[in-house]
Amino acid sequence: MVFNYYKKSEVNQFNFIRIPKVLMTEEPFDSLSLQSKLLYGMLIDRMSVSGKNQWIDEENRVYIVYPIQEIQKDMRVSKHKAIDCLAELESIGLVEKRLKGNGRAAHLYVKNFVSASV
C-alpha cells in the first residue's frame, strides 16, 4: 500500500484522542498498560461531551456513561480486555464507577490527577 503525503489543507482533518503526557512520563502511572492510558484519553474525550450535555451530579461533578460494550467496540478489544483496562484505571484512582441499579447504566467519574498530589 502506498500512502500520500499530507498537504497543508489536510493537516487538521482528524479528531484526536488526547492522552495526557504525564501518563507516559511519571512514575505513579508506570503500572498502567498502554491500552488503559488510551482508554483514559477516550474517557476524557467523552467527558467533554458530558459537560456540554449537562451530565453533572448533585455535587457538580461531571460523569460519563460509557458501557463496556461501547468501550470494547471503540478500542477494538475483547470484553475481558475492556473490563481489565477500566479496572486498571479504577485501581489507581483515575476512574470511579458508580452503579445506578434498576437497569440504568453506571456513571463513570474521570478523576483529575492534576489537582491531586501524585
N, C-alpha and C positions, 0 to 999 in steps of 0.2 A: 504494500500500500504506500502510495506517495502522498505526502501532506504538503499543502501550500504554506507559504509564509504569511504571517499576519500583515495586513495593510493598516494604515493609520486609522481608517474609518471603522476597523473591526476590533480594535483593542478593548472596547468596553461592551462587547456583545454578550457576555455571560453574567449570570448571577453567581456569586461565590459563597461558599461556606467559610466563615471566618473562625479560625481556631486561634485562641489567644497564645501568643508566642511563649508565655510563661509556662504553659503546659508542657512545652518541649524542652525548656531550659532550666527549670527549677526543680530541685531535689524532692520536694514534697509530692511531686506528680510523676516521679520516675516509675512508680509501680503501675501506672495506668498503661494499658495497651494502646497502640496507635488507633485501633478501632474505637476504643472508648473516648479518646481525645476527639476523634472525628464526630462521634455522637454528641459530645458536649457542644461542639460547634453547630451541629444541626439543631440542638435544643435551644441554643442562643438565638438562632435564626427564627425558630418557631415562636420564641418568647416575644420578639419584636411584633409579630402579628397579633399575639395575645394582648399586648399592650394597646394596640390600635383597636382591638375588639372589646376592650374594657373587661378582659378576664382578670379581674382583681378581686381578691378575697376581702373579708371584713377587716383585715389588718393592713390593707393597702399593698399587699404583695401580689405580684403578677404570677400567674400559674399557666401552665400549658396542659393541653390534653393531647397525648401522642401515644395511641395504642401500640402495643408490641407488634402487632401485625403490620402497622404502617412503618415502624422503625425497621422491621425485617425487610419490607419491600424497598424502602428508600436506601438502605445500606447494602441491599443485595446479599443478605446473610440469612442463616437459618434462624428459626425461632429461638433455639437454645443460645446462639451467639448474641442475638439481640438482648435477651434476658441477662446474659453474662455481662455485656457492656454496660447496661443500665445498673446492674448490681455493683460493678466496679466503681461507677461514679457515686452511687449511694454509699458505698463502704468508706470512702474518704470524705464524704460530706458535701460533694459538689451538687448532688441532687437529693431531694427529699420527695418521697412518694406518699400521697395521702389517698387511701382508698375511700371511695364515696358510698359504696354499697347500693343495694336495690338496682343492680344492673347498670349503674352510672359509671362512666369512665373515671379512672383515677386522675387526680390532679398531680402534676409534677411541678415542683418548685426548683428552679435552677438557681443555685446559690452563687452569690457574687464573691469570689475569692479575693478580689482586690481590696475589699473593705475588711477582710479577716486578717488576723495575724498568722502568717504562714511560717 
